[in-house]
Amino acid sequence: MTANSYIVPRVGVYSRSYTEALGFLFWFYLGIKPMVVFLFANDPAAGTLAANLLDAAFFSVIFLSLVMRIVLHRLGENEIHLPTAAKLLITFLAWSAISLLWTHADSLNSAAGYWGIIVLDIVIVLMLIRMSDLDQIGVRALQGLVLGTTLLAFLALAFVSKSGERLGDAELLHPNSIGNYVGVALLCNIYLITQVARRRRDQLFWMGCELIMVLALLRSMSKTSMVAIVLAGFVYLLRSNQSARRKWGVALLLAGALAVATPFVIDTLYHNQTKSEVETFSGRTQLWLETWDMIRDNPVVGYGFFSFRNYGPQIFSDIKLVHAHNEWLNLWFSLGLVGVVLAFLIYATYLRQMFRISKWPQSAPKAALAIALVSFTLVRGITEATNSLVYPMALMFLILLWTGERRMPFYRYEPVVARPVAPSHALRGSAGFRLEN
């Protein structure tokens, strides 16, 4: 195996090992997972249960595979190095678990279950990395995530889309959530197109996936996601290893597409929303003020993980708000100042790691992807939030380990068997010299 083929493995929907196939299927499932819940529209609790059972099934299969490898002594000797940001991520999850002791969520079981699924996905990522080559499993993960999200976007366009309305469902598959899923996958797909796919047909295949996801993003009318993907795309372009001429060409293409799309977006916004809602970020500014008033009453430890949906301010009579529509306010409300500091340190050490490894030519493309992903999530976090970090935590954990320092170099050396050196007189004899007595 050549050094280049190790750094950029051959792409295909197939996998060359059982572990790679499991990794691909797991990340494909994470991409399509929102649709699994949506299929149970009449019983959301059953949909959530079905999705959690699939998570548990993946964990069971991968855990048994790991145990079998340990028993058969086929695990290998590769060691996992946890970067500082990954350790802080684990600390963040530990603090989230501790906050369950005082959470204001109506159901402690639901809050603990949501936290458990986040941890379960990260443990699965860790086991997959332990059983396989890190570069190979990283590429398979991106392929699975992109294909799963592409299928999600296609099904949403085919069966959820309604004429004159935003793509998605207000209850189970919100348009803003579609924008988030698709935005993350679009950036990952750029890496596959530019760094992994070498054959023309592979590039065309991933470009087709890109087109489907772009259509879904535009139909979702997620304002923040569209702004975030444009800015993240420029960041990706600036950090990429492309020539200056190509960078300028792509930048002009993006600027032209933005100029064409902007009138359409503004026109749709003013038709679907009142003018006052547009000017106040759909009423979010009032929500932020009321959330801040509650934060000041309990600023240090917050109201507990998963608490906003049941205890946070509800300013709309027809919509139940499940988060504060701002990542930092939502973290402060749920996890207090401790959670905010931990999140800030995670993002800071994450960026420090990526800027450091971007100096190496072999890892610069991965660093460009990682910086673009965090740029997208930070911009989106201005007006959106989740019950943890806006950056998908399983993906962040994978990216951190994939780009982290390893004992092995970025390329693999073939083992060389040392041979004894022949005596000097034998070398001279073999070269045509005749030794005189």
C-alpha positions as a Python dict, from the first residue, in 0.01 Angstrom:
ca = {
    (1, 'M'): (0, 0, 0),
    (2, 'T'): (140, 336, -101),
    (3, 'A'): (157, 631, 132),
    (4, 'N'): (-92, 828, -79),
    (5, 'S'): (-348, 547, -88),
    (6, 'Y'): (-333, 529, 290),
    (7, 'I'): (-389, 901, 337),
    (8, 'V'): (-671, 916, 80),
    (9, 'P'): (-828, 570, 62),
    (10, 'R'): (-1012, 457, -251),
    (11, 'V'): (-1372, 561, -234),
    (12, 'G'): (-1675, 348, -301),
    (13, 'V'): (-1998, 263, -131),
    (14, 'Y'): (-1841, -73, -50),
    (15, 'S'): (-1617, -131, 251),
    (16, 'R'): (-1308, -349, 274),
    (17, 'S'): (-1366, -480, 624),
    (18, 'Y'): (-1649, -577, 858),
    (19, 'T'): (-1569, -287, 1091),
    (20, 'E'): (-1572, -34, 808),
    (21, 'A'): (-1912, -167, 698),
    (22, 'L'): (-2046, -129, 1053),
    (23, 'G'): (-1908, 224, 1070),
    (24, 'F'): (-2066, 316, 738),
    (25, 'L'): (-2405, 175, 841),
    (26, 'F'): (-2396, 347, 1181),
    (27, 'W'): (-2329, 689, 1034),
    (28, 'F'): (-2582, 627, 756),
    (29, 'Y'): (-2836, 560, 1031),
    (30, 'L'): (-2740, 884, 1211),
    (31, 'G'): (-2804, 1070, 885),
    (32, 'I'): (-3150, 917, 831),
    (33, 'K'): (-3246, 900, 1201),
    (34, 'P'): (-3476, 1210, 1201),
    (35, 'M'): (-3693, 1041, 938),
    (36, 'V'): (-3727, 732, 1159),
    (37, 'V'): (-3894, 946, 1427),
    (38, 'F'): (-4107, 1125, 1164),
    (39, 'L'): (-4248, 792, 1040),
    (40, 'F'): (-4423, 759, 1377),
    (41, 'A'): (-4604, 1092, 1342),
    (42, 'N'): (-4915, 956, 1514),
    (43, 'D'): (-4713, 837, 1813),
    (44, 'P'): (-4391, 1041, 1862),
    (45, 'A'): (-4304, 847, 2177),
    (46, 'A'): (-4301, 524, 1977),
    (47, 'G'): (-4081, 688, 1713),
    (48, 'T'): (-3832, 800, 1975),
    (49, 'L'): (-3834, 451, 2126),
    (50, 'A'): (-3772, 293, 1784),
    (51, 'A'): (-3477, 526, 1719),
    (52, 'N'): (-3331, 452, 2062),
    (53, 'L'): (-3367, 78, 2007),
    (54, 'L'): (-3175, 108, 1681),
    (55, 'D'): (-2900, 294, 1868),
    (56, 'A'): (-2893, 13, 2124),
    (57, 'A'): (-2881, -248, 1846),
    (58, 'F'): (-2579, -83, 1686),
    (59, 'F'): (-2409, -62, 2025),
    (60, 'S'): (-2474, -431, 2094),
    (61, 'V'): (-2339, -550, 1758),
    (62, 'I'): (-2029, -331, 1772),
    (63, 'F'): (-1963, -417, 2137),
    (64, 'L'): (-1983, -791, 2060),
    (65, 'S'): (-1746, -740, 1767),
    (66, 'L'): (-1501, -566, 1997),
    (67, 'V'): (-1524, -846, 2254),
    (68, 'M'): (-1466, -1111, 1985),
    (69, 'R'): (-1158, -929, 1864),
    (70, 'I'): (-1024, -912, 2218),
    (71, 'V'): (-1091, -1284, 2275),
    (72, 'L'): (-930, -1384, 1945),
    (73, 'H'): (-636, -1146, 1999),
    (74, 'R'): (-715, -960, 1676),
    (75, 'L'): (-767, -615, 1820),
    (76, 'G'): (-430, -472, 1716),
    (77, 'E'): (-194, -247, 1903),
    (78, 'N'): (-310, 96, 1785),
    (79, 'E'): (-362, 332, 2077),
    (80, 'I'): (-627, 602, 2102),
    (81, 'H'): (-501, 945, 2197),
    (82, 'L'): (-764, 1177, 2340),
    (83, 'P'): (-693, 1542, 2253),
    (84, 'T'): (-764, 1813, 2508),
    (85, 'A'): (-1090, 1908, 2339),
    (86, 'A'): (-1211, 1546, 2354),
    (87, 'K'): (-1135, 1530, 2726),
    (88, 'L'): (-1325, 1855, 2778),
    (89, 'L'): (-1614, 1710, 2579),
    (90, 'I'): (-1628, 1415, 2818),
    (91, 'T'): (-1613, 1658, 3112),
    (92, 'F'): (-1903, 1853, 2960),
    (93, 'L'): (-2109, 1534, 2940),
    (94, 'A'): (-2019, 1448, 3299),
    (95, 'W'): (-2138, 1791, 3418),
    (96, 'S'): (-2459, 1744, 3216),
    (97, 'A'): (-2514, 1415, 3400),
    (98, 'I'): (-2454, 1578, 3738),
    (99, 'S'): (-2707, 1851, 3655),
    (100, 'L'): (-2974, 1583, 3624),
    (101, 'L'): (-2977, 1585, 4005),
    (102, 'W'): (-3154, 1924, 4003),
    (103, 'T'): (-3307, 1933, 3656),
    (104, 'H'): (-3646, 2099, 3617),
    (105, 'A'): (-3743, 1863, 3335),
    (106, 'D'): (-4087, 1711, 3387),
    (107, 'S'): (-3953, 1361, 3325),
    (108, 'L'): (-3617, 1266, 3472),
    (109, 'N'): (-3627, 943, 3271),
    (110, 'S'): (-3661, 1133, 2942),
    (111, 'A'): (-3376, 1368, 3033),
    (112, 'A'): (-3150, 1081, 3138),
    (113, 'G'): (-3247, 886, 2826),
    (114, 'Y'): (-3158, 1175, 2595),
    (115, 'W'): (-2823, 1215, 2772),
    (116, 'G'): (-2764, 840, 2750),
    (117, 'I'): (-2817, 835, 2372),
    (118, 'I'): (-2555, 1109, 2326),
    (119, 'V'): (-2306, 910, 2535),
    (120, 'L'): (-2396, 584, 2357),
    (121, 'D'): (-2320, 735, 2015),
    (122, 'I'): (-1982, 861, 2137),
    (123, 'V'): (-1897, 520, 2285),
    (124, 'I'): (-1987, 357, 1951),
    (125, 'V'): (-1754, 599, 1771),
    (126, 'L'): (-1477, 513, 2017),
    (127, 'M'): (-1522, 137, 1969),
    (128, 'L'): (-1523, 167, 1590),
    (129, 'I'): (-1201, 366, 1600),
    (130, 'R'): (-1042, 110, 1833),
    (131, 'M'): (-1123, -175, 1594),
    (132, 'S'): (-1025, -13, 1267),
    (133, 'D'): (-779, 214, 1096),
    (134, 'L'): (-866, 571, 1197),
    (135, 'D'): (-827, 722, 850),
    (136, 'Q'): (-1039, 451, 691),
    (137, 'I'): (-1319, 470, 946),
    (138, 'G'): (-1316, 850, 921),
    (139, 'V'): (-1384, 839, 548),
    (140, 'R'): (-1649, 570, 587),
    (141, 'A'): (-1820, 780, 854),
    (142, 'L'): (-1840, 1081, 622),
    (143, 'Q'): (-1971, 864, 339),
    (144, 'G'): (-2240, 712, 559),
    (145, 'L'): (-2346, 1048, 704),
    (146, 'V'): (-2367, 1212, 362),
    (147, 'L'): (-2565, 928, 203),
    (148, 'G'): (-2800, 905, 501),
    (149, 'T'): (-2865, 1280, 497),
    (150, 'T'): (-2911, 1273, 119),
    (151, 'L'): (-3180, 1008, 160),
    (152, 'L'): (-3336, 1218, 438),
    (153, 'A'): (-3342, 1522, 207),
    (154, 'F'): (-3487, 1320, -83),
    (155, 'L'): (-3764, 1169, 128),
    (156, 'A'): (-3847, 1511, 274),
    (157, 'L'): (-3866, 1666, -73),
    (158, 'A'): (-4078, 1378, -204),
    (159, 'F'): (-4321, 1320, 82),
    (160, 'V'): (-4305, 1608, 332),
    (161, 'S'): (-4290, 1905, 96),
    (162, 'K'): (-4604, 2115, 53),
    (163, 'S'): (-4652, 2382, -212),
    (164, 'G'): (-4597, 2734, -80),
    (165, 'E'): (-4471, 2616, 260),
    (166, 'R'): (-4133, 2549, 415),
    (167, 'L'): (-3996, 2199, 382),
    (168, 'G'): (-4055, 1994, 696),
    (169, 'D'): (-4297, 1950, 983),
    (170, 'A'): (-4330, 2195, 1271),
    (171, 'E'): (-4352, 1917, 1532),
    (172, 'L'): (-4127, 1624, 1431),
    (173, 'L'): (-3904, 1743, 1144),
    (174, 'H'): (-3868, 2119, 1177),
    (175, 'P'): (-3742, 2311, 872),
    (176, 'N'): (-3459, 2461, 1078),
    (177, 'S'): (-3352, 2111, 1182),
    (178, 'I'): (-3346, 2003, 817),
    (179, 'G'): (-3126, 2304, 744),
    (180, 'N'): (-2887, 2198, 1018),
    (181, 'Y'): (-2865, 1832, 910),
    (182, 'V'): (-2816, 1925, 546),
    (183, 'G'): (-2563, 2202, 618),
    (184, 'V'): (-2332, 1970, 812),
    (185, 'A'): (-2358, 1699, 544),
    (186, 'L'): (-2290, 1949, 263),
    (187, 'L'): (-1956, 2043, 417),
    (188, 'C'): (-1863, 1677, 471),
    (189, 'N'): (-1955, 1605, 109),
    (190, 'I'): (-1720, 1876, -16),
    (191, 'Y'): (-1437, 1684, 151),
    (192, 'L'): (-1547, 1362, -21),
    (193, 'I'): (-1564, 1531, -363),
    (194, 'T'): (-1230, 1713, -338),
    (195, 'Q'): (-1017, 1476, -130),
    (196, 'V'): (-1153, 1122, -157),
    (197, 'A'): (-1329, 1065, -489),
    (198, 'R'): (-1065, 1019, -758),
    (199, 'R'): (-1267, 866, -1040),
    (200, 'R'): (-1498, 1090, -1241),
    (201, 'R'): (-1805, 876, -1177),
    (202, 'D'): (-1746, 891, -801),
    (203, 'Q'): (-1722, 1269, -814),
    (204, 'L'): (-2044, 1289, -1018),
    (205, 'F'): (-2219, 1064, -767),
    (206, 'W'): (-2127, 1283, -469),
    (207, 'M'): (-2210, 1598, -669),
    (208, 'G'): (-2557, 1453, -724),
    (209, 'C'): (-2591, 1409, -349),
    (210, 'E'): (-2479, 1771, -305),
    (211, 'L'): (-2749, 1893, -543),
    (212, 'I'): (-3028, 1708, -360),
    (213, 'M'): (-2917, 1850, -25),
    (214, 'V'): (-2887, 2204, -162),
    (215, 'L'): (-3245, 2181, -290),
    (216, 'A'): (-3360, 2064, 52),
    (217, 'L'): (-3172, 2350, 221),
    (218, 'L'): (-3334, 2609, -6),
    (219, 'R'): (-3680, 2460, 43),
    (220, 'S'): (-3635, 2455, 421),
    (221, 'M'): (-3598, 2833, 416),
    (222, 'S'): (-3376, 2808, 725),
    (223, 'K'): (-3229, 3157, 724),
    (224, 'T'): (-2952, 3094, 973),
    (225, 'S'): (-2846, 2768, 808),
    (226, 'M'): (-2824, 2931, 466),
    (227, 'V'): (-2612, 3217, 597),
    (228, 'A'): (-2399, 2973, 796),
    (229, 'I'): (-2335, 2741, 501),
    (230, 'V'): (-2225, 3032, 281),
    (231, 'L'): (-1983, 3164, 544),
    (232, 'A'): (-1856, 2812, 623),
    (233, 'G'): (-1809, 2751, 252),
    (234, 'F'): (-1589, 3060, 225),
    (235, 'V'): (-1392, 2947, 531),
    (236, 'Y'): (-1348, 2602, 377),
    (237, 'L'): (-1231, 2761, 53),
    (238, 'L'): (-976, 2984, 226),
    (239, 'R'): (-837, 2694, 433),
    (240, 'S'): (-827, 2446, 144),
    (241, 'N'): (-514, 2349, -48),
    (242, 'Q'): (-659, 2462, -383),
    (243, 'S'): (-475, 2704, -608),
    (244, 'A'): (-541, 3077, -577),
    (245, 'R'): (-700, 3081, -923),
    (246, 'R'): (-947, 2807, -831),
    (247, 'K'): (-1025, 2977, -500),
    (248, 'W'): (-1115, 3298, -677),
    (249, 'G'): (-1330, 3107, -926),
    (250, 'V'): (-1524, 2925, -656),
    (251, 'A'): (-1557, 3247, -452),
    (252, 'L'): (-1710, 3429, -748),
    (253, 'L'): (-1943, 3134, -810),
    (254, 'L'): (-2060, 3138, -448),
    (255, 'A'): (-2105, 3516, -457),
    (256, 'G'): (-2311, 3488, -777),
    (257, 'A'): (-2530, 3213, -632),
    (258, 'L'): (-2583, 3422, -317),
    (259, 'A'): (-2679, 3726, -523),
    (260, 'V'): (-2933, 3523, -719),
    (261, 'A'): (-3079, 3350, -411),
    (262, 'T'): (-3107, 3657, -185),
    (263, 'P'): (-3413, 3820, -356),
    (264, 'F'): (-3591, 3484, -354),
    (265, 'V'): (-3521, 3433, 16),
    (266, 'I'): (-3632, 3784, 114),
    (267, 'D'): (-3949, 3760, -94),
    (268, 'T'): (-4040, 3425, 63),
    (269, 'L'): (-3971, 3556, 414),
    (270, 'Y'): (-4205, 3849, 373),
    (271, 'H'): (-4476, 3627, 230),
    (272, 'N'): (-4454, 3360, 502),
    (273, 'Q'): (-4384, 3584, 802),
    (274, 'T'): (-4500, 3924, 919),
    (275, 'K'): (-4260, 4211, 889),
    (276, 'S'): (-4215, 4247, 1264),
    (277, 'E'): (-4117, 3879, 1298),
    (278, 'V'): (-3847, 3914, 1035),
    (279, 'E'): (-3705, 4224, 1198),
    (280, 'T'): (-3688, 4055, 1540),
    (281, 'F'): (-3551, 3719, 1422),
    (282, 'S'): (-3900, 3562, 1435),
    (283, 'G'): (-3962, 3694, 1782),
    (284, 'R'): (-3641, 3552, 1926),
    (285, 'T'): (-3519, 3877, 2076),
    (286, 'Q'): (-3803, 3879, 2330),
    (287, 'L'): (-3733, 3513, 2408),
    (288, 'W'): (-3366, 3593, 2472),
    (289, 'L'): (-3458, 3874, 2714),
    (290, 'E'): (-3693, 3655, 2915),
    (291, 'T'): (-3442, 3370, 2916),
    (292, 'W'): (-3173, 3605, 3045),
    (293, 'D'): (-3404, 3719, 3327),
    (294, 'M'): (-3438, 3357, 3440),
    (295, 'I'): (-3063, 3295, 3406),
    (296, 'R'): (-2989, 3579, 3647),
    (297, 'D'): (-3191, 3398, 3914),
    (298, 'N'): (-2970, 3087, 3889),
    (299, 'P'): (-2651, 3180, 3703),
    (300, 'V'): (-2390, 2931, 3826),
    (301, 'V'): (-2535, 2580, 3790),
    (302, 'G'): (-2847, 2648, 3582),
    (303, 'Y'): (-3178, 2466, 3591),
    (304, 'G'): (-3044, 2129, 3482),
    (305, 'F'): (-2998, 1931, 3162),
    (306, 'F'): (-3304, 1908, 2934),
    (307, 'S'): (-3494, 2162, 3146),
    (308, 'F'): (-3576, 2440, 2900),
    (309, 'R'): (-3862, 2258, 2724),
    (310, 'N'): (-4053, 2229, 3051),
    (311, 'Y'): (-3930, 2528, 3253),
    (312, 'G'): (-3813, 2788, 3002),
    (313, 'P'): (-4019, 3093, 2899),
    (314, 'Q'): (-4298, 3024, 2649),
    (315, 'I'): (-4375, 3343, 2455),
    (316, 'F'): (-4584, 3188, 2176),
    (317, 'S'): (-4931, 3055, 2244),
    (318, 'D'): (-4933, 2810, 1950),
    (319, 'I'): (-4569, 2686, 1960),
    (320, 'K'): (-4393, 2498, 2238),
    (321, 'L'): (-4034, 2618, 2265),
    (322, 'V'): (-3788, 2344, 2353),
    (323, 'H'): (-3474, 2561, 2360),
    (324, 'A'): (-3375, 2928, 2383),
    (325, 'H'): (-3291, 2968, 2011),
    (326, 'N'): (-2939, 3068, 2105),
    (327, 'E'): (-2672, 2815, 2192),
    (328, 'W'): (-2501, 3013, 2466),
    (329, 'L'): (-2819, 3129, 2639),
    (330, 'N'): (-2956, 2776, 2621),
    (331, 'L'): (-2638, 2632, 2775),
    (332, 'W'): (-2638, 2897, 3048),
    (333, 'F'): (-3003, 2830, 3128),
    (334, 'S'): (-2958, 2452, 3147),
    (335, 'L'): (-2600, 2401, 3268),
    (336, 'G'): (-2519, 2736, 3421),
    (337, 'L'): (-2196, 2930, 3393),
    (338, 'V'): (-2004, 2605, 3441),
    (339, 'G'): (-2154, 2464, 3121),
    (340, 'V'): (-2087, 2785, 2928),
    (341, 'V'): (-1719, 2786, 3032),
    (342, 'L'): (-1679, 2420, 2938),
    (343, 'A'): (-1841, 2479, 2597),
    (344, 'F'): (-1616, 2779, 2533),
    (345, 'L'): (-1307, 2575, 2623),
    (346, 'I'): (-1420, 2291, 2395),
    (347, 'Y'): (-1454, 2523, 2096),
    (348, 'A'): (-1130, 2708, 2177),
    (349, 'T'): (-917, 2392, 2212),
    (350, 'Y'): (-1089, 2243, 1906),
    (351, 'L'): (-985, 2541, 1693),
    (352, 'R'): (-635, 2542, 1843),
    (353, 'Q'): (-592, 2177, 1745),
    (354, 'M'): (-716, 2238, 1390),
    (355, 'F'): (-496, 2542, 1329),
    (356, 'R'): (-198, 2348, 1461),
    (357, 'I'): (-244, 2044, 1235),
    (358, 'S'): (-327, 2260, 932),
    (359, 'K'): (48, 2328, 903),
    (360, 'W'): (101, 1967, 791),
    (361, 'P'): (18, 1906, 420),
    (362, 'Q'): (-120, 1557, 493),
    (363, 'S'): (-373, 1681, 747),
    (364, 'A'): (-453, 2026, 604),
    (365, 'P'): (-766, 1906, 412),
    (366, 'K'): (-911, 1749, 728),
    (367, 'A'): (-833, 2065, 924),
    (368, 'A'): (-1013, 2274, 660),
    (369, 'L'): (-1322, 2055, 695),
    (370, 'A'): (-1308, 2072, 1075),
    (371, 'I'): (-1276, 2452, 1080),
    (372, 'A'): (-1562, 2487, 830),
    (373, 'L'): (-1785, 2262, 1043),
    (374, 'V'): (-1724, 2461, 1361),
    (375, 'S'): (-1778, 2786, 1167),
    (376, 'F'): (-2115, 2658, 1049),
    (377, 'T'): (-2227, 2552, 1396),
    (378, 'L'): (-2108, 2871, 1567),
    (379, 'V'): (-2301, 3088, 1322),
    (380, 'R'): (-2607, 2867, 1347),
    (381, 'G'): (-2584, 2881, 1726),
    (382, 'I'): (-2665, 3253, 1716),
    (383, 'T'): (-3034, 3182, 1653),
    (384, 'E'): (-3067, 2805, 1712),
    (385, 'A'): (-2983, 2560, 1989),
    (386, 'T'): (-3012, 2198, 2096),
    (387, 'N'): (-3017, 2025, 2432),
    (388, 'S'): (-2635, 1996, 2419),
    (389, 'L'): (-2390, 2161, 2176),
    (390, 'V'): (-2511, 2271, 1834),
    (391, 'Y'): (-2213, 2087, 1686),
    (392, 'P'): (-2323, 1718, 1668),
    (393, 'M'): (-2122, 1569, 1952),
    (394, 'A'): (-2056, 1227, 1797),
    (395, 'L'): (-1922, 1397, 1483),
    (396, 'M'): (-1710, 1636, 1689),
    (397, 'F'): (-1562, 1344, 1882),
    (398, 'L'): (-1480, 1163, 1556),
    (399, 'I'): (-1322, 1474, 1401),
    (400, 'L'): (-1113, 1539, 1712),
    (401, 'L'): (-970, 1186, 1715),
    (402, 'W'): (-931, 1175, 1337),
    (403, 'T'): (-724, 1493, 1337),
    (404, 'G'): (-552, 1433, 1669),
    (405, 'E'): (-191, 1347, 1728),
    (406, 'R'): (-107, 981, 1692),
    (407, 'R'): (192, 767, 1768),
    (408, 'M'): (187, 654, 1406),
    (409, 'P'): (277, 905, 1132),
    (410, 'F'): (11, 1017, 889),
    (411, 'Y'): (129, 757, 639),
    (412, 'R'): (212, 392, 694),
    (413, 'Y'): (558, 250, 651),
    (414, 'E'): (584, -103, 516),
    (415, 'P'): (779, -327, 754),
    (416, 'V'): (1140, -367, 650),
    (417, 'V'): (1332, -678, 757),
    (418, 'A'): (1688, -596, 855),
    (419, 'R'): (1946, -804, 669),
    (420, 'P'): (2301, -867, 788),
    (421, 'V'): (2561, -663, 604),
    (422, 'A'): (2809, -872, 412),
    (423, 'P'): (3179, -839, 498),
    (424, 'S'): (3367, -574, 308),
    (425, 'H'): (3583, -825, 118),
    (426, 'A'): (3270, -1006, -4),
    (427, 'L'): (3125, -677, -130),
    (428, 'R'): (3445, -597, -317),
    (429, 'G'): (3448, -944, -465),
    (430, 'S'): (3091, -917, -584),
    (431, 'A'): (3172, -582, -749),
    (432, 'G'): (3446, -738, -968),
    (433, 'F'): (3749, -688, -747),
    (434, 'R'): (3985, -981, -695),
    (435, 'L'): (4148, -998, -359),
    (436, 'E'): (4523, -1062, -361),
    (437, 'N'): (4676, -1279, -90),
}
